[in-house]
């Protein structure tokens, strides 16, 4: 037992969880905690908006695999975290968000800067806590980190009343964590593993669909071993990008609404589909009733709630992806003779050639692709790319090949504009020796550009590439394709001037006019000790294609216009 204040207990508990950085913004309801941070060795990064604190913690977690931590005061500070918390929840990212709260006697009385953050965040967290007694804090912190990082990861909120932070009592730090009723299932059932191996061994046209769960579990090598043994092509969801190297002959790239043509076509021809760590979101499957109606589907996921939620599957396995794929591979090597070719692989090659020969090659169509392919040539394989949300995100998903897990960070489920830049800053804090690049659009970057100040003052240099079409590009594309080109509230009119804006913050801004200037700017930027924003003008008429219209099946993909 040690006598200390609630704030001291909180910081000590964070240190025991090996927390080395907190992203946050102080206010009255967290002053005792910030006073303790002042004399601690935990780094605090002062953001310019609390939403960015949550996105930075998110980017830190995605890049490192560790729990990210953010902090805000009560009321508007806490509610400003909500978008970032929801973003982490939708993408299964482990963050712990610590918020201040009014003193216990004031709770429920609409005091100054009071908000029921427990009620607000209940639907968008894995769990949340509000310790009412100071001695609870060490146990709450330990449980929060355990919940955030185990099973299917996710965000946890800890809402700490101000008087609980100030009170001095004797506290005890737990040596282990056990939560009644919470026991994530990691080991697959051997009978289900045997059935999966038999189905895959007998398949003539096997295919693998990898989601973010493969990356979370660290199962990429096991996935690749099965793919190579079966000669099974591999598609990924947006969140699964990086789970399988996209320069591998079996890689088909991303599947779904803006998936690659060969990926969307071949998945409908598969006879057995191995789906790993993926929740069958509408953006991946299109109209789910028309998704692979002839294929037998094996679904591996650690979350029981995802089994049968969106799609009917033939063989569910509730377990950890890495352990399950390893067990399936051990069975498969006894049943399958490794070969160098197959009729199914010939079909994959045939369709690839067909797509290549029929693709547009005009400069107007290829410009974003050209930018992103050039970027891939420049960046090392382990560079980390984040994206904003919109056309820029989908172009990146289509044309920027990713070779390693945790090197492509994007807002999937929530589709949060403004995510990419603060996520890049968080990733840079986690991986300071790696180049970090945010692929952005002008509309999305505007939403969190104020944290250029954070990047400069905290010395967190990243590179931002703005594909600038002076439009809310994805919305404008829908208006162009489905609303008779009626551009309602999507023209940004070229404001602001991103070079001047960037330089006002003390960062470096540059506008490029051709691919050579772009290449030179990127090479210089990734070596710079200050954030660089590269403004790349593109046509407002550029579309992201292929595209599956909302509510349609993958077979109704629009390939070209």
N, C-alpha and C positions, 0 to 999 in steps of 0.2 A: 504493500500500500504506500502511495506517495501523495503528499498533500500539495495540491496545485489548483489553479483556476480552471474553469471549463475551457477557456481559450488555450491555455498551456497544454491541457490534456489533449485537445484536438490536434494541435501542431505536433506534439510528441507521438500521438497515434499515427499521424500521417507519415512521420519519419520512420516509424516502425514498418510501415507499408512501403518504405523505400521511395517515397515521393520526393522528387528533386526539383519540381517546378509547379507553380500554381499560376493559372491565367485568371486575372480578375480585375475588379474595379471596386474600390472601397466606398462605404457609406456609413451612416450613423449606426445602423443595426449590426455592423460587423467590426466596429472599431476595436473592441477588445482582442479580436482575432488578429487584426492587422497590427496592433501594438506588439503582439507576440511574434508575428512574422518578422517584424523589424529587427528583433534580436536573434532570429533563427538563421540557419544556413540553407533554408529552402529558398530557391530563386522565385521571386514574384515578378510576373510580366504584366505591366499595367496596360490594359487595352483601352480603346477609346469608345467602345460600345460593348455591353455585356454579351450580346449575341455573338460577337467575335470571340469572346472568352470561351464560350461553349464550342464554337467551331475549331478554335485552336486546340482545345483539349481533345476534340474529336480527331483532328489531323495528327496530333501527337500519338494518340492511341492506334490509329490505323497504320502509321509508319513504323511504330515500335512494337506493337503487340501488347503494350502495357496499358494500365488504366490511366486515362487523362483526368486532370483535376481542374475545375474552374470554380470561381467564387464570386458572389455578388451580394449586395445588401438586400434588405427587404423591399416589398412593394414593387416599384418599377424596375429595380435592379434584378429582382428575381424573375419578374415576368419577361424581361428582355432576354433572359436565358432560355425561355420556353421553346423558341424555334430551333435553337441548337440542340436542346434536349430531345425534341421530337425527331429531329434529323438523325441523331445517334440511335434512337429507339428503332426507327424504321430500318436502319442498316445494321443493327446488332453490334453497336460499337460500345466498348466499356468506358464510360466516363462516370466520375462522381462529381456532382454539382452541390456545392455547399452554399447555402443561403442564410442570411440573417433574418431574424423575425422580431417583432415587437416583444417586450417583456411578457411573461406568462399572464399576469393579471390583466393585460390589455388585449389579449387575443380574443377575437370575436366582437370587439367594441368599435371597429372601424377607426382605429387609431391612425396617426400620421404614418404614411408609408406601410400600411398593413395590407397584405394580400394573402389569401388562403392558397399558398403555393403547394401545399399537400393535396388539396382538392383539385387544383388546376393541373398538376402533373401526374396524378394517379393514372390516367389512361395512357401516358407516354413515358412511363418509367417501368423498369423491372420491379422496383420497389422504392418506397420512400420512408424516411424516418423523421420524427420530430422529438428529440430527447427532451423530456421535461425535468430531468434531474442531471446535475453535472456528472455524477458518478457513472451515468449511462454512456457517456461520450466514447471512451475507449472501445467498448463493446460494439457500439453502433458503427464506428469507423471500420473496425475489423469486419463486421458483417457486411457493410456496404461494399467494401472492396472484394470480398468473397463472392457476393451476389453478382457484382458487375462483371467479374472476370471468368466465372465458371458457367458450365452448361452453355446455353445460348447467351452470349454476352449482351449487355445492355446498360443504359444509364440508371443511376441511382441518385436520388436527391436526399440531402440531409439538411433539414431546416432547423436552425438553432436559435431559440429565443435569446434575446440580449442578456437577460439576467442569468441564464444558464451559463453563458460565456464568462460572466464576471464572478460568479460564486466560487469560493475556495473551499474545497473538501478533500477528503482522502479518496483517491481513485486507484483502481486495480486494472492492469492491462492484461487482457486474456492471452493465454499461450496458444490456444487453438480455437477454431470457430466451428460450431455445429448449430445448424438451424433446423428446427423440427419441421418435418414435412418437405424439406428441400434436399433432394438427393438426385442430382443430375445423373442420367443413365449414359455411361460411356461405352460399355462393352456390348457388342451386338449379340443377338441370340444366334447360337451356332446353326440351328435349323434354317433360319432365314438366310444366313450366309451361304449355306449349302445350296439352297434353292436359287439364290441369286447367281451363284457360280454356274449352276446347271443351265439356267436360262441364257446366260451370256455365252457359255460354251456352245450351245446349240444354235445361237443366232447366226443368221446369214448376213444380216445388215445391222450389226450393233453400232450404237452411237452413244456418246457420253455428253451429258449436259452438266456443266460445273457452275456452281454459284459461289457466293461469298463465304459459305461455310467451309469450303475447301481451303481457302486462305486462312480463315480463323483457326481451323484445326491444324494447319501446317501439313496438309495431306497432298501437296502438289506432286511429290515424287511418287507416291503410291498411285495416284491417278495416272501419271505418265506411264508407269510400268504396266498397268492394266491396258491402257490404250495401245501401247506398242505390242503387247502380247496378242491382243485381239485384232489389231489393225483397225481399231475403231476411231473414226473421226471425232473430234472434240469441239463442241460449241460452248460458249460461256454466256452467262447473263452479264449485264453491266457490272454488277458487284463482283462477279467471278473473273473479270478481266485481270490477267496476271496469274491465275491459278494454273494455266497451261501455257507454255511458251508459244507465242504467236508466230515465231519463225520455224516452228516444227512442221514437218510435212502433213501431220494429221490435224493441225489446227484449222478450224473453219471460222474462227473469230466469233464475234458477238451474234446472238440470236435475238429476234424480237422485232419490235416496232420499227427500229432503224437498224436492224441486224443486216449482216451481209447476205447477198443473194444466195450464195452457195449454202450458207448455214440454214437459212429459212426454207430452202427447197429440200435439202437432204434430210432434215429432221422429219419431214412428212413421209419420207420413204423408208425410214428405219423400221426394223421389225422388233428390236429390243432397245429400249432407251434406259440407260443408267443415269439417274438424276441425283446429284450429290450436293447437299447444302444449299438448296434452292427452294423458294416458296411458291413457284408457279405464278409469279405476278402477272398482271394483265399486260405489262410492257414487254414481258418475255414471251408469253404464249399467244398473244392476240386473243381472239375469241376462244375461250378455253374449251368449249364444246367441240370445236373443230381441231383441237390440238392433238396430233398423232392418234387418231381414232383407231388405227390398225395396229399400233405398236403395243407390246407388253412393256409396262413401265415399272422399273424398280426405283423406289424413292428412299434415299438415305438422308435422315435429318435428325439432329439431336433434340429437336423440339416436337413433342408429341402433338401439339396443337396444329402443326403444319401438315400432318398426315391427313389427306382427304379434305383439307379445308377448301382448296381452290380446284384441285384436279383429282379425279379418281385414279388410283394407282393399283397395280396388280400385286406388287410385293413391297410392303413398307418395312423399313428397318430403322428403328429409333435408337440411335447410338452416335458416337463420335465418328466423324468421317474418316480420320486417319486410321483408327483401329479397325473400322469396318472394311475399308479398301484393302488394308494389309491382309485381313483374314480372307477376303474374297480372292485376292491374288494368290495366296497360298493354296487355295482350292483349285484355282484355274490352271496353275502350272502343272497340276496332275492330270488335267483333262484336255488341255489344248497344246498342240504342237506349234511352236512359233514359226511363222512363215513370212516371206518377203512380199507377197502380193496376194490379191484376192479379187474376185469380180466386183465386190463392193468398193474396194480401194480404186479399182479402175473407173468405176462410176464417179467417185469423188474427183479424180483427175480429169475425167471427161467434162464434168460440169464446170470445174475451174476454168478450163480452156474456153468453154462456151461463154462464160461470164466475161472473161478477159477479152474475147473477140467482139462481144457485143457492147461493151462499156463505152460510154462517151469518152472522147479524148480531147475535147475542146478546152481551151484555156479557161473559159468562163466557168465551166463545170468543175475543172480540176483545181482551181486555185486554192481552196482550203486544204484539199488533199496534198497539194504540192508543198504547202507550208508545213504540214504535219509530217510528211515523209522526210523533208529536209531536216526538221527538228530531230527525228529519230536517228538520222545519220550523224548528227552532231553530238547528241547526248550519250554518255556511257550507259551500259545496260542497267546499272543499278541506280541511275538517276530517278528521282521521284517526281511524278507528274500529278498535279491536282487539276480539277476542272471546275469551272463555274457550271451553270445550268442553262440549257438552251441549245441552239444550233452548235455552238462551240463544243459543247459536251459530246454531242452525237458525232460530229466530225472527228473529234479526238478518239472516240470509241471505235469508229470505223477505220480510221487511217493511221493512227499512231499505234504501232505494234508494241506490245508489252511482253517482256521476257521473264520477269520475276514477280513473285508475290509481293504485296505491300509496296509496289512502285507505281500504282495507278489508283488515285484516291478521288472518288466522285460521289456526289449526293444522289443515291439511287431512289429509295422509296419515297422520300418527301420531295425530291426535286427542288432543293432550296437555292434560289438565286442568292449570290453573295457568299456561298460556301467556300469556293475555291481558294480565294486569297488568304483569309485567316487560317484555313486548313493547311495551306502551304507554309505559313509562319509556324504553326504547331509542328508540322513535319520537320521543318528545319531545326527547331529546338531539339526534337528527338534525334535527328540525324544531321548534326552540324557539318559533317565532312562530305555530305552528298549534295550535288546540284539539285535544287528544287525549282520546278517550273509550274506556274499556274497558267493553264490554257483558258482564256477568258473571252467573253463577249462584252461589248460596251455596256449593255443594259445591266448585266449581272455584276460587273466590277464596280459600277457606280454605287451599288447597295452597301458595300463595306469598304470603300476606298479610304475612309477616314483612318483606317489602321495602317496606312502608309506611315503615319506618325509613329506607331508602335514599332514597325520594322526598322525605322531609322533610329529612334531613341534607344531601343533595346538591342540594336546591332544584330538584326536577323535578316540577312540579305537573301532575297529570293528573286526570281525572274518572272515577270508577268507578260504574257503575250496576248494582246487584245486583238481579236479578229473583229474589226470595227466596221459594221455595216450601217451605222447610224440608225439602227432599228432594234426594236424588241423582236429579234430575228425569227424565233420559232413561232411566236404568235402571228407575225406577219406572214410566215410561210403558210400557216393554216388559212389565214384570210385570203392569201393569193390562190390557194388550191381549192378551198371549199366555200369561200364567201365572196366570190366575184371581185377579188382585188379591192375590197372596201377596207382600207387600212385605218381602222378605228383605234385611236390612242396607241399607236405603235411606232410613230415617227419620233426619234429622239433629236432630230435636227442638228446633229453633230456637236452637241453640248454635253460635257465640257471638252476643252482642249486638253487631252490627257498628258501631253508633254509638259504643258505649263502647270497643270495640276500636280503632277508628280514632282516637278522641280520646286514647287511651293512648299512641299513637305521635306525637301532636302534630299530626295532620292533622285535617280537619274531617269530622264525620259527621252525617248528617241522615236521618230516616225520613219518608217522605211517605205520604199517605193517599188522594190523588185526583190527577187529571191536572193540575189547576191548581197544586197544591203541587209536583208533579214538574217542571212547566215552569219555575216560579220557581226551584227548586233547581238545575236544569241551567244556566239563564241566569247565575245567580250563580257556580256552580262553574267554568264555563269562563273566567271572568274572574279567578278567585282565584289568588293566588300560593302557595297550598298545596294539596296533593291533597285532593279531596273525595270521600267515599264516600256515595252515595245509596242507601239501603235501600228497595226497592220491594216490599212484600208482594204476592204473587200466589197464586192458588189452587193447592194441590198436585195438583188434578185436571186442570189444563190439559194438553192434549196438543199436540204439534207435528204438524199435518196440513197438507198431504197427507203420506203415508208409504207407501213401497214396502217391504213386509216383506222381511227378509233372504232371499236366494236366489230371489226372485221377479223377474219382468220388470216393466218400466214400465207395461205394460197392466194389471197387477194392483194398481195404486196404490189405497190407501185414502184416500178424499177426505174423508169425514166419518164420525162415529160416532154 
